[in-house]
Amino acid sequence: MRPAIRRSDSRRSGTRGFPRRSRPDRGRRWAAVLGVGALVVTGGGLLAGPAQASATASVAVDFPTHCIPPAIAGIPPIDGTTSAEITVDNAAPKVGDTVTVTYTVVEPAASNPVDLALPADIMTPTGKVTVGGAQTAAVTVAGPKKNGPVPGKGAFPSFSMTGTFTVTAPGEITLSPGDYNIHTSYIMELDTPCTVTDPPAPVSQTIIATDGGGQVNERAIQLGTASGAAGDQVTVTGSKFTAGASVTLAGRAGDAQTGDTATVTADGSGAFTGQLTVNDPATTGVVAYEGAGWDAAKGAGPQAYTVTGGGGEIPDGSQRLTSSVRAGTLSMAQAGDSVALSAVDFGQGGASTGALQTVTVQDFRGGPAGWSLTGKVTDFKGPGGAAIGASALGWSPACATKSGSPSTCAAGSEGTVGSAGATLASTPDGAFTGGEFTVDAQLSLDVPAYTAPGAYAGVLTLTLT
């Protein structure tokens, strides 16, 4: 008996979370339950004057989101519906006032997609809030590295992010959630960027600004990213500074300036783009200013910025060495593609036995996802239309783990293979998985006593996921 072995190698990238169903707008709900999703930009028109405008209460808004987990995690993109809300500390500011915005993900686009539980205080969220209407801006927001534990397949924990902007024009100002990133510091430093699927996201908050009557500092800066490891550079873009002025870029830790500074020169329109290396782990924001020291009248910011870990200043006489490890794939290889089972006698029947060609599984993804190797078999076709049913084939699996592998291979249960299939071997999800494994099995085909003489063949298909 010769069961041909056919391989189906599907590169596992993990188990995706289930997107939730869209629901009608929930109105003025303000909740503390937050999660993973993404937001984007929207604009509003400038009204003729405050008399024609009216501030609106903050509302939670729903929109589709697309989140991309780190490639090393082996998890596919997660698409679902996110609910988010923007609130402010002052819904009726004057021109020149600083407004603090808080951006909260009220309900996540998906739950934890794997069985692996995540510990507390490993997630640092950062993002953008889009300002539209009477003035336009992208406000950088950041949240603390604080979250509750997340059980396997459980809901993501709540988080919110805050930032500030200066009101520069009277009228209606709209606020919409923007793209954001979730940085995790667990085993390694990883990022999960989330974006709105079909921008822009709806307006969550509208405020009305009145003319303050004084001269307004319209200098503004935007950051290329709201977080990074110590030693990373952040791109700072400025506008409406004095043409040709020397501008200092600096980190801030609360109200104090850090030692991280850089200098750029504004062009003829007062704009600039510069790079600031952020080393101080206490950094909470970035500012830019003209002159010898920080002056709110000649500066912009702070824009929120968070140091997520690693790096630091290099002492004199030292050198920082960096390296990287590239994630690989999940794959398998077979020692052969056919097995000759032993013959049985007509009239006696019994077990037609043999050994599966050894399968080598290599899991070089380096993420939290395990794998499963399953098999199913067709009926064994013989002469003149005779057949032995697929349910007659059984196996006794075995699996060995190569020394040093993070995961441990578990053999499937002894029993029937059949057309429905059975598990040959597997490894579980875990904090860190991978390795190299060899999988074998003893095969036994139960041949009825008076099966027609001749050769019989079936196909055993193995699938790795």
N, C-alpha and C positions, 0 to 999 in steps of 0.2 A: 504494500500500500504506500503511495507517495503523495502526501499532502504538500502541495507547493505553498511556499510562504511568500506572501505579498506584503510589502511594507507601506504603511501610510504614516508619514512623519510630519505631524502638524506641530510647528514650533510654538510651544506654549508661551504665552506672555502673561498669564495670570487670569484671574477671574474678575470680570468687570462688575462694578456696582450696578444696581438696578435703578434706572431713572424713575423719578416719581411722576405721577400724572399731573398735567396742568390743572389748575383750579382757578375759579374766578378771583378777581381782586378782593383782598381781605379788608380793604379800607384802612382805618386808622389803627390797625393792630401794631402794638410795640412789644416785641417779645425778646427774650434773652437767649433763645435757642438759635444757634448759628451753625454754619457748616461750610461745605466746599462747593463753590460754584463760581460764576464770573459775571462781571457787569461791564457796561460800556457807556457811551457818551450820548448826550442829547443836547439840544439847544433850545432856546426860547426867544421870542421876539422882544425887543425893547419897546415898552409902551410909551405913549406920548408924555406921560407924567404920572406921578404917584396917585393922582386922583383917579386915574383909569385903572390902576393896578390894585390887586389885593393879594396878600400873602396866603398861601395854602398850607394846611397842616401836613406834616410828614406822613407819607403812606408807604407801606410795603409794596414793592412792584415785582412782578414775575417776568422772567425772560429765559429763553433757552441758553445753556452754557456748554462750553467744550473745554474740558480739563485734560491736560496731558501729564500723566504720572512720569516720574523719571524712568528713562529707558532701562536702567539697571534693575528696576523693580519687576520687570517682565509683566506689566499690567497694561492692557490696551486703554486708549482714550475713553473717558467717561462723558457721555452726553446726557443731559437731563435738564430739568427746570430749576432755576435758582430764584429764591425770594430774597430781596434785600431792601434796606431802608436807610435813608440819609437823614440825619437830624443836625440841628445847629444850636449854638448857645445864644444866638441873637437873630430873630427872624425879622427885625426892623432896624438894621444898622444904618449908620450915617456913612457917607463917603469918608474914607480914611480910617474907619474902624477895622479891627482885625476880627474875623469870624472863625470860630472853631467848628469844624465839621466832624461828625462821627458817622462812620459807614459800617453798617452791621449786616452780615449775612443772616437773615432770619431763618431760612430753611435751606438745607444743602441740595445740590443737584444729585448727589448719590451718597450711599453709605460706604463704610469701610469695605472695599471689594474683596478682601482676603480674610482667612480665618485667623490670621496672626493678630493678637491684641497689641495695641500701641500704648506705651506708658504716658503718664502725665508730663506736661511742661516740655514738649519737644517741638511744638509748632510756633513759628513766628510769621504772622501774616503781614503783607504789605500790599499797597495798591494805589489806585487813582480815583479821584472824584472829579467829574467833569463839570465845570462851571460854564453856563451859557446865558444868553439873554443880553442884559445891559453890559456885561463884560464876559470875556472868555478866558479860561485858564484850565490847566490840569493840576489839581491839588494832590500832592503826594501825601498818603496816609500810611500809618504803621501801627501795628498792635504789639502788645507785650508777648514774650515767650511764655505763654501760660495757657494750658488746656487741661481738661480732665482726661482720665484714661479712656481709651476707645476699645471696646471689646471687638473681637473678630466678627466681621459682618455687621457691626453695630453702627449707630449714627455718629457722624463726625461731631466733635465738640464745638461749643459756641466760641466765637471770637468777634471782636470789633476793632476798628482802626480809626485813628484820629489824625487830623492835620489842620492847618490854618491857611487863610488867604486874606488879603487886604482888599476892602471894597474900594474901587476906583471910579465908579460911575453910578449915578442915581438910576432907579428904575427896577424893573422885575429881573431877578437873577434866579436862574433855575439850577438845580443840583441833581446830577444823575450818577449812579454808581458806574465805575470803570473797571478795567481789567485788574486782576490782582494775582498775587503769587503766594503760595504756602511753602515756607521753608521748614524742613524737618531736620532736626539734629538727633539722629538715632542710628547708631552704628556708623553712619557716614552722613555728610552734609548733602542734602538733596532738595531740589526745587520742583514744585508742581504749579506751573502757570495755568491760569484759567482765563478764558476770554468769552465774550458774548458771541453767540453763534450768528445772530442776525442783527447787527447793530443798527441804530442805537438802542440802548436800554431806555425804558420810560423814565420820565422825570419823577423823582421821589419827593422832592421838597422845593418849594418856591418861596423866596424871600423878597422883600421890598426895601430897597435902599433909598434914603433921602439925601439931599445935598447937604454936606456938612458946612459949606461956606468957606472952607479954607483951601490952601494949596495941597494937592494930593501927590504923594510919592507913588508914581506909577511903575517904578522899577519892579521887575518880576524875574523869578528864576524857576526853572523846571529841572528835575533830575531824570537821568536816563533809567535809573532803577532806584527802588526805595530800600534796598538791602544788599549786603555783601559781606564776605568774610573780611576779617581784619587784614589790611594790606591790599585789598582790592581798590581799583579806581572807579569812581563814579563820574559820569559825564554831567556837567552843569551847563545849562543853556540860559542865557540872560537876555532881557530886552528892556528898552527904554532907560538905559543908563546914559550918562553923559558921553557924547561922542568922543572917542579917543582917550577916555579915562582909563587909568590903571585900576583894575578891580581885583580885590582880594577874595578868594574862595576859602572858606574856613568851616571846620567842623564845630558843632556845638554839643555840649553835654549839659542839658537843661539850659540855664541862663549863662553859663560860662563857656568861653571859647576854648577848644582843645588846641593841641600843638600841630594839628594837621592843617596846613595852609598851602595855597598855590596862588599865582598871580597871572591874570590874563589882561588883555587890552581890548576895550570895546571898539567896534568899528565905527564908521561914519554915521551909522543909524542908531548907535548905542547898543548894538547887539553883540554877543560873544558866545563862544562855546569853549569850554575848558575842561580839564581833567583834575580831579582832586583825589589823592590817595588817602584813604581813611584807615588809620591804624588803631586809633583809640577805641577799645571795646565799649566805652561808656557813651559813645556818640549817639545822640538822639535826633540830630538834624544838621542841615547844611545851610549856610548863609553866604551872601555875596555883598560886598560893600565897597564904596569909594572912600579914599582917605586912609589915615594912619591906623584907625581903629573902628570898631563897630559903631555905626550911627544909623538909627532907624530911619532918619530922614534921607540918608544917602545909601540905603541898603535894601536888600530884599531877602525874605525868608524869616524864620527858618522853614525849610521844607523837610518833612520827616525823613529820617534815615536810620536804619537799624543795622548794627554789626551782628552777624549771625554766628560767628565763631571762627576759630583758627587764625593763623597769621600772627601779627604783632610786630613791633619795631625790632629791627635787627641790630644787636649790639655792635659796637665798633670792633673790627677785626673778625666779624662773623659773616657767613654767607648762608642765605636761605636756599635750600635744595628742594625742588618740587618734582613730583613724578605723577603718573596716572596709571590706572588699571582699566583696560578696555573690557566692557562686558561682551561675552560671547553668546552662543546660542544653545538651544536644547536639541540634541540630535541622537540618532541611534544608527548602529551598523550591525549586520548579520554575518555570521561565519559562512553561511551558504543559503541557498533558496529552495532546497528540497530535502525531504526526509524519507528514507525507505523504512517503512514499518515491517515487522516480521510477518511471515505468512502463517495462515491457519488452515486447518484441514476441513474440507467439505464434510458435512455431517457431524462435525464436532464443534466447529466455531471456537469462540473464546476471544482472548485478548491479543490483538495485533499491536505490538509495542515498539517503541523507538524513543529517541531523544531529540528534542528541539534543537535546531542549530543555535548556538550561543549568540545572544544579543548583547551588544555593548551600548550602554546609554551614557552620554556625556552631557552633563548639565553645567554649562560654563556661563550662565547668566548672572550669577552673583546677587540675586535679589531674594525676596521672601517667598517666592512661589515654589511649591513642590511640583511633582509630575506623576503621571499615571500611564502605565503601559497595559493596554487591553488587547484581547484577541477574540476573533469570532471565525467560525469555519462554515463552509458550505457542505451540502450533502456530498457523499462520496459516490461518484457515478461509475458504473461498471458496464459489463457487456450486455447488449440487447435491452438496454433501458433499466437494468437492475441498479439498485442504489442502496447504500447504507446511510441512514439518516444522520444529520449533523449532531444530533443529541447523543450519538453513540461515542463521540470522542471526549475523553476526559484527560486532565493533566494534573501533575503534581509539581507546582512551581518552586523554584529556588532563586535567591538573589544574593549577591555578594557585593560589599562596598569596598572600594579601594581605600587603603589607609590614607588618612589625612583629609578625607572628604567631609565637608560640613554636615551633609545629610546622611541618614542611614536608610538603606533600602529595605523594604518589607516585601516579602513574597506574597503573592495572592493565595487564595484558599484552594486546596485540592478539591477537584470536582469536575463537573461537566463544563465543556466549553460551549458547544452548541452554536446555533445561528444568532442567538441573542447576545452572545459574548460573555466574557468574564475577565477579571483583572489578573494579569500575569505578575505585575510588580508595581510598586509605587514608593514615593517619598512624600512626607507631609509638608505643608506650609510651615515656615518657621521664621525666626528673626533674621537668619542668614542661611541660605541653602546653596546646594551645588555639589559637584563631585563627579566621580566616574564609577560605573556600576556594571557588573556582568549578570545577565539573567539567563537562566536555563529552566527546562521543564522536562519531566518524563511524560511521554504520551502513551495513551492506551485507547485503541479503538475496539469497542465491544462488537464483535462480528457474530451475527446469529448463526446457529448451527447449519442450516441448510441454505446459506447464501450461495447464489449461482457462482460457479468457479470463474476466475478471470481476474484481471487487474482492476483495482478501484482507486480513484484519485479525488481528493478534495483540496480546496484552497483555504489555508489559514492566514487571515489578514491581521497584522499587528499594527496598532495605532498608538503613537506616543503624543500625549497632550499634557 
